[in-house]
Amino acid sequence: MPILYTEPHAPTGPPVSAEREVATVTWTSSSGVETILSNWRSGFLLTAGSKGLGMPQYQLYLRESGAVDGDVVTGVRAKPREIFLPIAVYGNDRADALAKRAMLASVFDPLTVNGGGEGVLTVAEPGAEPRSIRAYYTEGMEGAEGKEEAGLNWAKFGITLHASEPYWQGVETSRLWSIGQTSETFLPIGPPKYLKVRTAQVIGTAMTVDCPGDTRSYPRWTIHGPVAAGASFVNRTLGLTWKLNRALSATDVVVVDTRPRRRTIVLNGTDNLWPSLEPASDLWPLAPGANVVDMNLGGAGDATSVQLTFVPLYKTAYPTAAPQTLAARTA
């Protein structure tokens, strides 16, 4: 996805909002149509008053007692996110303005029967990786035509989006470990450390996996055989382990998806391998920051490899500082 930017000088034309000066906001429809909502040159302007780009709301689960004052918090969860975007639409003339309004209605349509559905809202701060969130349009483009809401060649809308998953997504990151063709080799796992791999039973222990998000992020594992039964994956930082009680041949590929509501273990793209998961296993996430990980794979051969892929998750759309580029982070 290209990272869009704003020009450092103030352009001539309609007034530029504070959001436009610091970030580029893009809506990508379910069909892949990208619309920049913060660039008046394309006929759309994100005005002041956006909501829902910061912290998610949280719900507390409480237990009360008739004999004791107060209550006890028994659980906390992040609630689905509501996002409000005040948008102005401009046209060269009446026909152009109406066409842009119709186009905006098309790309925000949440109905799959109309070719719409869930879209992606992306906020790209200058010099930082973009953060995105999946959402559905719910209301705001009903079409008020009062003198404060619309004119001959312009209109204003307060668009509301619903995001079922409350966290913002960063750029997907992948790491790959493999045995290779020699009996002893070195694999980079991030400067200045290197992993020494032998043809013994262990592909790697005490490895550091950095998660740049500020909330727990859930990885997908792709394991290429051969691997003996009993392969275990340990996150020492969290004290959690999962184990696969199934041997893999040199042609087998297992994908373990740990993401909530998507958790699956699939062999060769079709077979459900969930019954082969050790009952006491926990398909652990990555904690923010450094994670110390052990991968214990018996029976590994030259073709054995493990790929870790994850999308870092964030509580807000705004980075606190310009992060490293993806290339620098995975070098």
Secondary structure, 3 states (H helix, E strand, C coil): CCCCCCCCCCCCCCCCCHHHHHCEEEEECCCCCEEECCCHHHCEEECCCCECCCCCCEEEEEEEECCEEEEEEEEEEECCEEEEEEEEEECCCHHHHHHHHHHHHHHHCCCHHHCCCCEEEEEECCCCCCEEEEEEEEECCCCCCCCCCECCCEEEEEEEEEECCCCEECCCEEEEEECCCCCEEEEECCCCCEEEEECCCCCEEEEEEEECCCECECCEEEEECCECCCEEEEECCCCEEEEECCCECCCCEEEEECCCCCCEEEECCCEECHHHECCCCCCCCECCEEEEEEEECCCCCCCCEEEEEECCEECCCCCCCCCCCHHHHHC
